[in-house]
Amino acid sequence: MISLLPILAETVVSGITGSFTLGVAGAGAALSIGFIGAKAVEAIGRNPGSFGRVLTLAIIGMALAESIAIYALIRAFSNQ
C-alpha cells in the first residue's frame, strides 16, 4: 500500500495541473475572442464600408486565439 502512494500522488497532481492549464488556456482564448469581436464591431461601426476586410481579419484572429485552447486540450489529454 505504501509503495502505491507516490504513484497515486503523481497521478492526482498531473490531473490537477492539466486541468488548471486547460482552464487558463480556455479563459484566455475566451477573453481574446470576446475582445476581438468587440473591436471588430467597433471598427465596423466607425467605418461601415470596411465590413468585409474587418470581418476577414476578425475571423482569422479568432481562429488563432481558439487554436491556443485546442493546443492546451491536446496537451492536457496527452499526459494521461
C-alpha positions in Angstrom: 0.0 0.0 0.0 2.8 2.4 0.9 4.5 1.9 -2.5 1.4 2.9 -4.4 1.2 6.3 -2.6 3.8 8.1 -4.7 2.2 6.8 -7.9 -1.3 7.9 -6.8 0.0 11.3 -5.7 1.8 11.9 -9.0 -1.4 10.9 -10.9 -3.5 13.4 -8.9 -1.1 16.2 -9.2 -0.7 15.7 -13.0 -4.5 15.7 -13.3 -4.8 18.9 -11.4 -2.0 20.5 -13.4 -3.6 19.5 -16.7 -7.0 20.8 -15.7 -5.5 24.1 -14.5 -3.6 24.5 -17.7 -6.7 23.8 -19.8 -8.7 26.2 -17.7 -6.3 29.1 -18.1 -5.9 28.5 -21.8 -9.7 28.3 -22.2 -10.2 31.5 -20.3 -7.5 33.3 -22.2 -9.0 32.1 -25.5 -12.5 33.2 -24.5 -11.3 36.7 -23.4 -9.3 37.1 -26.6 -12.2 36.1 -28.8 -14.5 38.5 -27.0 -12.0 41.3 -27.3 -11.5 40.7 -31.0 -15.3 40.6 -31.6 -15.9 43.8 -29.7 -13.1 45.7 -31.5 -14.4 44.4 -34.9 -17.9 45.6 -34.2 -16.4 49.0 -33.0 -14.3 49.2 -36.2 -17.3 48.4 -38.4 -19.4 51.0 -36.5 -16.9 53.7 -37.3 -16.5 52.7 -40.9 -19.3 50.5 -42.3 -17.6 50.3 -45.7 -14.7 48.2 -44.3 -17.1 45.4 -43.2 -15.5 42.7 -45.5 -11.9 43.4 -44.5 -12.6 43.7 -40.8 -14.7 40.5 -40.8 -12.0 38.6 -42.5 -9.3 39.7 -40.1 -11.5 39.1 -37.1 -12.3 35.5 -38.2 -8.5 34.9 -38.7 -7.7 36.4 -35.3 -10.5 34.4 -33.6 -9.2 31.2 -35.2 -5.7 31.9 -33.9 -6.9 32.6 -30.4 -9.0 29.4 -30.4 -6.0 27.3 -31.5 -4.4 28.1 -28.1 -7.2 26.4 -26.3 -7.0 23.4 -28.7 -3.3 23.0 -28.1 -3.9 23.1 -24.4 -6.7 20.5 -24.7 -4.3 18.2 -26.7 -1.5 18.8 -24.1 -3.8 18.1 -21.2 -5.1 14.8 -22.5 -1.7 13.6 -24.0 -0.2 13.3 -20.5 -2.9 10.8 -19.3 
